[in-house]
Amino acid sequence: MPTPPLSSRERDILDLVAAQGFLGIDELARRFDVTPQTIRRGVNQLCDRGLLRRRHGGVGLPAATDNLPYQRRQVQQLEGKRRIAQAVAAFIPNGSTMSIGIGTTPQQVAMALRTHAHLRVVTNSLNAANVLVGCPGIEITLAGGTLRPDELDVVGLPAAQCFSSFKTDFAVFGVAGIDDDGTLLDFDADEVMARQAMLAHCRSSLLVADVTKFGRSALARGGQLGDVAHLFLDAAPPTAFAPVLAAAGNTLHVAAPTDEAALA
């Protein structure tokens, strides 16, 4: 029997979840002005077809084993990532030592730090290093290890050992996803190894993530939200994650758009 075509509401639900990564049942019901029971029946059908995945309190994207290409990720949620980066740059004072991890949001943080003075930066991201190279007053230490040419980053045991050789004031890193229970997820165990070395050898840890990372699936697990001191987001987190965030006890920084930007 052929698969029936998607309704306009089902297409809209898929578009919303693709944009935000996770949406609660109650939030979807409010958006479409229907009962939670109606939304639940609709998303259950989408999950049965493999287009969405049931999550605690809502629905998210299907499980994935590979990340999107770096160039594509660079332009996704770009304004939100830039707001996060500006908030982090305002938080980190001149004269700091810091490590910067891989990914598109940490790269935006590096761009926002270009005018800082007397920074010492350790990174395994060639993208972040390229952004900062030549900036007066910024010293860069690049981690060794296995080069991933598609990502322009360095991972593996040598990269983790490099981070372990320093004690930085701040560590700035992203993740591929944040699971329902607060587990931090990445697509590769080598990515986790480097990130956890950064976290273990800093005085203050900063997780930078746009809100699409909530409920997003990835294969390799490493650490919990509660391990991180500061969480920088581009918008308020999904309400379904409120208990997990409360238990984690992070200092939450929401770099929401200004009223002027929202009206532009």
C-alpha positions, 0 to 999 in steps of 0.5 A, spaced: 500 500 500 502 506 498 504 511 503 499 517 504 501 524 502 503 528 508 498 533 510 499 541 511 499 540 518 504 534 518 509 538 513 509 544 518 510 540 524 516 537 520 519 544 518 518 546 526 522 540 529 527 541 523 528 548 525 528 547 533 530 540 534 525 538 539 518 541 541 514 539 546 507 536 545 503 542 549 507 547 545 505 544 538 498 544 541 498 551 542 502 553 536 496 549 532 490 551 536 488 544 537 488 539 543 494 535 546 491 529 544 490 531 537 497 533 536 500 526 539 496 522 534 499 526 529 506 526 531 505 518 533 504 517 525 510 521 523 514 517 528 511 511 526 513 513 519 520 514 521 520 522 520 520 524 527 522 520 534 519 520 540 522 524 546 520 525 553 515 530 553 515 531 546 518 530 539 525 530 536 529 529 529 530 521 528 537 518 530 543 520 526 550 517 526 553 522 521 553 530 522 551 534 516 557 537 512 561 543 516 559 548 510 552 547 511 552 547 519 556 554 518 549 557 516 544 554 520 542 558 526 547 563 524 544 569 527 543 565 534 550 563 534 553 570 533 548 572 539 551 567 543 558 568 541 557 576 543 555 574 549 561 569 551 566 575 548 562 579 553 563 574 559 571 573 558 575 578 560 582 581 557 588 577 559 585 570 560 587 563 558 582 559 554 581 553 550 576 553 544 573 546 541 571 544 535 564 546 531 561 552 528 558 555 534 565 555 537 568 558 531 563 564 532 566 565 539 573 565 536 570 571 531 567 575 537 574 575 541 578 578 535 579 584 538 580 582 545 587 583 548 592 578 551 589 572 550 592 565 550 588 560 546 589 553 546 584 549 540 584 543 536 579 547 531 583 550 525 577 554 523 578 557 530 585 558 529 584 561 522 580 566 525 584 568 530 591 568 527 594 575 526 590 578 531 595 582 535 595 580 543 592 573 541 597 567 542 595 560 539 597 553 541 594 548 536 593 541 538 596 535 534 592 529 532 588 526 527 586 532 522 579 531 519 580 535 512 572 535 512 571 539 518 578 542 519 579 540 526 584 535 530 581 529 534 584 523 537 588 522 543 594 527 542 589 532 542 586 530 548 593 530 551 594 537 549 588 540 553 591 536 559 597 539 559 594 546 560 590 549 566 586 554 562 581 560 565 575 558 561 574 552 556 569 554 550 566 548 547 559 545 543 556 539 543 552 535 537 546 534 542 543 534 549 539 528 550 533 528 554 536 526 561 542 531 560 547 527 557 552 531 552 552 527 545 557 528 539 558 524 533 565 521 534 568 518 541 574 522 539 570 528 539 568 527 546 575 525 548 578 532 546 572 535 549 572 532 556 579 533 556 578 541 556 572 540 561 577 537 566 583 542 565 579 549 566 577 553 571 570 555 568 567 551 563 562 554 557 557 550 553 555 554 547 549 551 544 543 553 539 536 551 542 536 546 536 541 541 540 536 540 545 533 533 543 538 532 538 541 525 537 548 523 536 552 516 537 557 518 542 556 520 549 560 524 554 558 528 560 552 531 563 549 538 563 551 538 570 558 538 569 558 544 565 558 551 569 555 556 564 550 554 558 550 559 553 543 559 549 540 563 543 533 562 546 530 560 552 530 552 552 524 547 551 520 547 557 520 539 557 528 540 559 526 545 565 527 539 570 533 537 567 536 544 567 534 545 574 537 539 576 544 541 572 544 547 576 548 551 570 548 558 570 544 560 564 545 565 559 540 566 554 542 571 548 535 572 546 534 577 540 533 585 542 526 588 541 529 592 535 532 585 532 526 582 532 522 587 529 527 588 523 
